[in-house]
Amino acid sequence: MKAMTMKKMIKCVAVSGVLGFAASQTMAMDQQSTNDSKTQSKAAHSAHQNLTESQVIKVLSTANNGEIKQARTALPKLKTEDARKYAQMMITEHSANEKKAQTLASSLKLTPQANSISTSLQKDSDNVVKKLSQSSAPDKDYMTSQVDVHRKVLDTIEKQLIPNAKNADLKTMLTQTRAAVAKHLQMAEDIVAKMK
């Protein structure tokens, strides 16, 4: 009787072990599938797209105007001197860059043309502005958003805009813009680090 019960218990343990292993394998495969989907989505977003120079100008303009609007939304609410100076710098420097971009576009006879990248940047900027307008921690939210936004814009300039620029003047401007965006990113990261 005891031997029979012991055999049943061993079988139950063995079966539950097999079922547990199978369940964990299924969960691991589901997690891998989810991670693969996320990786593919990120890869598709950052993969090189062929853009016309009119589309490149639109992306640049969208980035500039987004930065200006975000800074103008945050500025009246900002308390720390670092965040306030940073927001003012964003307004000044991105306004100047936008003016240069429009002048260059005019001289090259380019009409800014919307595309998936400019639309994505606009949507991101609108979300940041909405969050900032409702924020109870504006300094932290603004500076954190600036790190995120500048990382995305820097990646976009490097992988999308510069490779698609054929005109030497446009390529030079984008290279200069890339340096400014990298500087803005570093400054934002430094300010966020001080807030912690």
SVG drawing of the C-alpha trace seen along z (x, -y; Angstrom):
<svg xmlns="http://www.w3.org/2000/svg" viewBox="-3 -84 33 86">
<polyline fill="none" stroke="black" stroke-width="0.4" points="0.0,0.0 2.8,-2.4 4.7,-1.4 1.7,-2.1 1.2,-5.5 4.9,-6.3 4.8,-5.5 1.7,-7.7 3.5,-10.6 6.6,-10.1 4.5,-10.1 2.7,-13.3 5.9,-15.0 7.4,-14.0 4.3,-15.1 4.1,-18.4 7.8,-18.9 7.3,-18.3 4.3,-20.6 6.2,-23.3 9.2,-23.0 6.8,-23.2 5.1,-26.2 8.3,-28.0 9.5,-27.3 6.3,-28.6 6.6,-31.8 10.3,-32.2 9.3,-31.8 6.5,-34.4 8.9,-36.8 11.4,-36.3 8.7,-36.9 7.7,-40.1 11.4,-41.2 11.9,-40.4 8.8,-42.5 10.1,-45.4 13.5,-45.1 12.1,-44.9 9.9,-48.0 12.9,-50.0 15.0,-48.7 12.3,-49.7 12.1,-53.2 15.8,-53.8 16.5,-52.0 17.5,-54.4 14.7,-55.8 15.2,-57.5 14.1,-61.1 14.0,-64.0 15.8,-67.1 12.3,-68.8 11.5,-66.0 14.8,-66.5 14.0,-70.2 10.6,-69.4 12.1,-67.0 14.6,-69.6 11.9,-72.3 9.6,-70.0 12.5,-69.3 13.3,-73.0 9.7,-74.1 9.0,-71.3 11.9,-72.3 10.8,-75.9 7.2,-75.0 8.3,-72.7 10.5,-75.4 7.9,-78.0 5.4,-75.7 7.7,-74.8 9.5,-78.2 6.7,-80.0 6.5,-76.9 10.3,-76.3 11.8,-77.0 15.5,-76.1 17.9,-78.5 19.5,-75.7 16.2,-74.5 15.1,-78.1 18.5,-79.0 18.3,-75.7 14.7,-76.5 15.7,-80.0 18.7,-78.6 16.4,-76.1 14.2,-79.0 17.1,-81.1 19.2,-78.5 16.4,-76.5 14.9,-79.7 18.2,-80.7 18.6,-77.2 15.1,-77.3 15.7,-80.7 18.9,-79.3 17.1,-76.2 14.3,-78.3 16.8,-80.6 18.7,-77.6 15.5,-75.9 14.4,-79.1 17.8,-79.4 17.6,-75.8 14.0,-76.2 12.9,-73.4 9.3,-73.3 9.2,-71.4 7.3,-68.1 5.8,-66.1 6.9,-62.5 6.7,-59.7 9.7,-60.9 8.4,-64.5 5.0,-63.2 6.5,-61.0 8.6,-63.9 5.5,-66.2 3.5,-63.6 6.3,-63.2 6.5,-66.9 2.8,-67.3 2.9,-64.6 5.7,-66.4 3.9,-69.7 0.7,-68.1 2.6,-66.5 4.4,-69.7 1.2,-71.8 -0.2,-69.4 3.0,-68.7 3.3,-69.0 7.1,-68.6 7.9,-70.8 11.7,-71.1 12.2,-67.4 9.6,-66.6 11.0,-69.2 14.7,-68.2 13.9,-64.5 11.9,-65.1 14.8,-67.1 17.2,-64.1 14.7,-61.8 13.9,-64.3 17.5,-65.2 18.5,-61.6 15.9,-60.9 16.7,-64.0 20.4,-63.2 19.7,-59.7 17.5,-61.0 20.1,-63.5 22.8,-60.9 20.8,-58.1 18.2,-59.9 19.0,-63.5 22.8,-63.6 22.8,-60.5 19.9,-61.9 21.4,-65.3 22.9,-65.7 23.5,-69.4 26.8,-70.4 25.3,-73.4 22.5,-71.4 24.9,-68.6 27.1,-71.3 24.1,-72.8 23.0,-69.3 26.5,-68.5 26.5,-71.8 23.0,-71.1 24.1,-67.6 26.9,-69.2 24.5,-71.6 22.0,-68.8 24.8,-66.7 25.7,-69.7 22.1,-70.2 21.8,-66.5 24.9,-66.6 23.7,-69.7 20.3,-68.2 21.9,-65.0 24.1,-67.1 21.1,-69.0 19.1,-65.9 22.0,-64.3 22.2,-67.3 18.4,-66.9 18.9,-63.4"/>
</svg>
